[in-house]
Amino acid sequence: MSRANEYFSLVLAGVGGQGLVTMGTLLGEAAVIEGRNACMSSTYGTEARGSFTRTDVIVGDGEIDFIGAESPRLVLCLAQEALDRCLLILEAGDEDAIFLYDSGLVTPSPDIRANSACAPFARIASEMGRPGSANLVALGAAVRLTGAVKADSIRAAAGRLGEGAQLAVDRGYDCISQ
């Protein structure tokens, strides 16, 4: 698959404490490993945990001149509040976009135009004995669905967090169908 001059914009949404900024950082690092460009912007509430958090990531081969994900290829929601806040993007968005969500934490709306994919990311992470790694499981699934970065690149980026992080990314990559 050729990625010449291709851009991938992703919206990663949830609540504080779910590791969304870490996910965006790892996507950016994976892009740099591939010699590509990336930018990220994050929005979050004043509370350290529990308030709405959104991280926009753009990965591309050329210069990136805007840091917000205007027409995202993927919107990931790890909490119901995230879906409630991102619903307008999903209702008005591209029908080729992907809505990825944690099936144990999010109830989708019938008004979503995007293609939907889900897995119980939090449960998978808990079963691995790493309940705080649901974000990394979801990251693996997002990479598989979008091809925004290569699997080896995201594994290498996650590797700086340790072998458990790589395993969580691998589980997410394997738990979702393309």
N, C-alpha and C positions, 0 to 999 in steps of 0.2 A: 504494500500500500504506500503510495507516494504521498508525502505531506508537503510538497513544495508550496510555499507561500500560504500555508494553511494556518488558521488561527482557531484556537479552542477557548471559549470562555465558559467558565463554570461558576455557579453560585452554590456555596456550601453554607447551609443554614441550620441553626439549632439554638441551644441555649448555652450560656456561659458555663464553662467547665467541661464541655464535650470535646474540646481539642480542635475546633475548627480552624483557628489560626495556625496550629501545628500542621494540619492537613494542607492548608494553602502554602505554607513554607516548604513542605516536602514536595509538593507538585512543582514549585518553582525551582527547587534544587535539582529535581529530576530533569527538568527542562534544560538547566544549565549543564548538567552532565552530558546531555545530548548536543550541546553547542547551540541551543536555541535560546530565545528570550522569554522572559516571564515577568509579570507584574501582579501585585496583589494589593487589595485594599480591604480593610476590615471595619465593621461597625458593630459596636457592642454597648450594652448599658453600663451604668456605673457600678452595679453589683458584680462581684467577682464570679458568682455562680448564679444560675437561674434566670438571667435576663436574656432577651433575644440577642443572638449573635449572628452576623452574616459576614462571610469572607468571599470576595470576588477574586477569581484568578483568571488571567489570560495568558495563554502559552502560544507562542508563534515563532515562525522562522524569520520574520522581518521585524522592523521597528514597530513597537506598540505605542500608539499615541494617546490612548485613553485607558484609564485604570478601572473603569466600571464595566461590568459584564452587561452590555445592553441587550443582546439577543443570545442568551446563554445556550450552549449546546446541551448542558446538563444543569438541573437544579436538584440538589441533594437536601433532603429535610430529615433531620435526626430527632425532631420533636414536633408535637402538634402545633405549638405556637409558631414554629418556623414555617410550617405550611400555611397557617392562617396569615402570616405576614408576607409570604411569597406567592399567595394565590393569584394575585393580579398578573404576575409574570407568567404563571402557568396557564391562566385562562386566555391571555392575549398572545402568548408565545407561539413560536414556530411549531407546527405539528410534527416536525422531524426532531424536535428537542426531546430530551429524556428527563423524566421525573423519577428520581431514585429516592426511596424512602425506607425507613426502618419499619417493617411490617408489625413489629410489636409495640411501637410507640406512636405511630401516625395512622390516622384514618383518612384516606384520600377523598377528595371531592369529585363528584361526577362531572363537574364543569371543566376539569383539566383537559386541555387539548393535546398535551405532550404524550409521548409514549411512556408508559409506566413500567417500572421494574422495582422489585423490593426483595428484601431479605431481612431476617431478624438479627440485625447487626449486634445489638446489645446482648442478645441471648448467645450468639456465637462467641462473642468475646468472653462472656461469663463462663461458658462451657470450656473455654481454653484456659480458664483460671486467670484471665486478664480482663476483668470487667471494665477497666478504664481504657481499653483498646478498641472500643466499638468504632471510634473514629477511623482507626487504621484499617479495620475490616471494611468499613464503608469506602475508604479510599481505594482499596484494592478493587472493589466492585466498580467504582467510578472509572478507574483507569481501564478496566476491561471493556466497559460499555462504550467509552469515548475514544480510546486510543490516543488521548491527549499527550501521553508520554508512554514510552515502552515499559513493559513489565520489569525488565532488568534495571532500568533507571530508577523506578520508584522503589524497588527493593534496595538498591544501593543507597538511595537517599534515606530510606527508613532504617537502614543498617546503622546509621550513626546513633540511633536510639536503642540499639541492641538487637540481639537475635529474636527476642520475643516480638518486637515491632515488625520485623521482616515476616515472621510467621503469621501475624495478624493480617498483614497486607496480602500474603499468599492465600489465606483462608477466604478473605473477601473476594479476591480475584477468582478463586475456584467456586465460590458459592453462587455466582450469578451467571446466567446464560447471556450470550451476545445476541 
